[in-house]
């Protein structure tokens, strides 16, 4: 996955906002409810085609096909699932509380309720978070992890002793976490493939605001 300059990344904000016009109009009209807020292309929840308003809960498996995308709210957490992704949700299905999720393939942008401990698992890392905005992408030999804001503990699956605690306010410390065999299991990374506009959107779906001022960036 190639990196882009911070200027180019920030420049995508307007384009992303325009691509989500329909969802923003629905929000303004009070029409968006918990569950699937936006679906594009072949998206399945437990192998059933996802539709707007469909509920997702802990215990579900979400998959997206090529050129597909899903925006979904589960309890007080919201997710933007990229194309060609598979995630597995875990937690309390009755109360719609996600305590953990596994990113098997693909990429996921998430915003989580403040104060609640969560765990994200990828093939190369375990990520412990609390009230965080985070973007995770699975690659062949590594995982890309950007703690957009908040706190996250990054633990390499093949060498837990190289764990790192990351605290950020605005995409300050993106990381790659590698498979076994690398001298450094965690390395710095650029900011790639996610935007402030997407974070603002996800937080708005659960009645919150991002903890930074978007006008300053």
C-alpha positions in Angstrom: 0.0 0.0 0.0 1.7 3.2 -1.2 1.9 6.2 1.1 0.7 9.7 0.1 1.8 13.1 1.2 -0.1 14.7 4.2 -1.1 17.6 1.8 -2.6 15.1 -0.7 -4.3 13.1 2.1 -5.9 16.2 3.6 -7.0 17.3 0.1 -9.2 14.2 -0.1 -11.5 15.5 2.6 -13.8 17.4 0.2 -14.0 14.5 -2.2 -15.0 12.1 0.5 -17.6 14.5 1.9 -19.1 14.8 -1.6 -19.2 11.0 -2.0 -21.3 10.8 1.2 -23.9 13.4 0.3 -26.8 11.1 0.5 -25.9 9.9 3.9 -25.4 13.4 5.2 -28.8 14.4 3.9 -30.3 11.4 5.7 -28.6 12.4 8.9 -30.0 15.9 8.6 -33.5 14.5 8.1 -33.1 12.2 11.1 -33.6 9.2 8.9 -30.5 7.2 9.8 -30.9 4.7 12.6 -28.7 2.1 14.3 -27.5 -0.6 12.1 -26.5 -0.3 8.4 -26.4 3.4 7.4 -24.8 3.0 4.0 -24.1 0.0 1.8 -22.5 0.0 -1.6 -21.8 -3.1 -3.7 -21.7 -6.7 -2.5 -21.8 -6.5 1.3 -22.9 -9.4 3.5 -23.7 -9.9 7.2 -23.6 -13.5 8.1 -23.6 -14.2 4.3 -26.9 -12.3 3.9 -27.0 -9.3 1.6 -26.8 -6.1 3.8 -29.5 -3.5 3.4 -29.9 0.0 4.9 -31.4 -0.3 8.4 -30.3 -4.0 8.8 -28.9 -4.7 12.3 -25.3 -5.8 13.0 -24.3 -7.2 16.4 -21.5 -9.0 18.2 -21.2 -12.6 16.8 -21.7 -11.4 13.2 -19.3 -11.8 10.4 -19.2 -8.9 7.9 -17.7 -9.3 4.4 -17.4 -6.8 1.5 -16.7 -7.5 -2.1 -14.7 -5.7 -4.7 -15.5 -2.0 -4.9 -17.9 -2.4 -2.0 -18.3 -0.3 1.2 -20.3 -0.4 4.4 -21.0 2.2 7.1 -22.6 0.5 10.1 -23.4 1.4 13.7 -23.3 -1.2 16.5 -24.4 0.2 19.9 -22.2 3.3 20.5 -19.5 2.4 18.0 -19.4 3.1 14.3 -17.5 1.5 11.5 -16.6 2.1 7.9 -15.7 -1.2 6.2 -13.6 -0.9 3.0 -13.8 -3.2 0.0 -12.6 -6.8 0.1 -12.7 -7.0 3.9 -13.8 -9.6 6.4 -14.4 -8.7 10.1 -15.7 -10.7 13.0 -17.5 -8.9 15.8 -17.5 -10.2 19.4 -19.1 -9.0 22.6 -22.6 -8.7 24.2 -25.1 -9.2 21.4 -28.1 -8.5 23.7 -26.8 -5.0 24.7 -25.1 -4.4 21.3 -21.7 -3.9 23.0 -18.7 -4.7 20.9 -15.7 -5.7 23.1 -13.5 -7.1 20.4 -13.3 -7.5 16.7 -11.0 -9.4 14.3 -9.9 -8.0 11.0 -9.2 -11.1 8.9 -8.7 -9.2 5.6 -9.0 -5.7 4.2 -9.4 -2.5 6.0 -11.6 -0.8 8.6 -12.1 2.7 10.1 -13.7 2.6 13.6 -14.8 5.1 16.3 -15.5 3.7 19.7 -17.4 5.0 22.8 -15.1 6.8 25.3 -14.0 4.8 28.4 -14.8 1.3 27.0 -12.0 -1.1 26.6 -11.9 -2.8 23.2 -9.5 -5.3 21.4 -8.8 -5.5 17.7 -7.1 -8.5 16.3 -5.2 -8.7 13.0 -3.0 -11.5 11.7 0.1 -9.7 13.0 -1.1 -7.6 16.0 -3.4 -7.3 19.0 -4.5 -3.7 19.6 -5.9 -2.7 23.0 -7.9 0.6 22.9 -10.2 2.7 24.9 -12.4 5.4 23.3 -10.3 5.6 20.2 -10.6 6.5 16.5 -8.5 3.9 14.6 -7.8 2.8 11.1 -6.6 -0.8 10.5 -5.5 -2.4 7.2 -4.3 -6.0 6.8 -1.5 -6.6 4.3 0.4 -9.7 3.3 3.3 -9.4 5.8 2.1 -6.6 8.1 -0.8 -4.6 9.5 -1.2 -0.9 9.1 -2.5 0.8 12.2 -3.3 4.5 12.6 -4.5 5.6 16.0 -6.3 8.7 14.7 -6.9 9.9 18.2 -6.8 8.4 21.6 -4.7 5.6 23.1 -3.8 2.2 21.8 -1.4 -0.6 22.8 0.1 -2.3 19.8 1.3 -5.8 20.6 3.0 -7.8 17.8 1.6 -11.3 17.6 5.0 -12.9 17.0 6.9 -10.9 19.6 4.8 -9.4 22.4 7.8 -8.0 24.1 8.1 -5.3 21.4 4.7 -3.9 22.4 4.3 -0.1 22.0 1.8 2.3 23.6 0.6 5.0 21.2 -1.1 8.2 22.3 -2.3 10.6 19.6 -4.6 13.6 19.0 -4.6 13.7 15.1 -3.0 10.8 13.2 0.3 11.5 14.9 1.8 8.0 15.1 0.7 5.6 12.3 2.5 2.2 12.6 3.3 -0.9 10.6 3.3 -4.1 12.7 5.1 -7.0 11.0 5.2 -10.8 11.0 8.0 -12.8 12.6 11.4 -12.3 11.1 11.8 -8.5 11.1 14.4 -6.9 13.4 11.9 -4.3 14.4 8.3 -5.6 14.6 6.8 -2.1 14.8 7.9 0.7 12.5 6.6 4.2 11.7 4.2 4.6 8.8 2.7 7.4 6.7 -1.0 8.5 7.0 -2.8 6.6 4.3 -6.3 5.8 2.9 -8.6 7.5 5.6 -9.7 11.1 6.2 -11.0 13.5 8.8 -14.3 13.7 6.9 -14.8 10.0 7.4 -14.1 10.3 11.1 -16.5 13.2 11.5 -19.2 11.2 9.7 -18.8 8.2 11.9 -18.8 10.1 15.1 -21.9 12.0 14.0 -23.7 8.7 13.6 -23.3 8.0 17.3 -24.0 11.6 18.4 -20.4 12.6 19.1 -17.8 14.9 17.6 -14.1 14.3 16.8 -11.8 15.5 19.6 -9.9 17.8 17.2 -11.0 20.9 15.3 -11.3 19.9 11.6 -11.0 23.5 10.6 -7.4 23.6 11.8 -6.3 20.8 9.4 
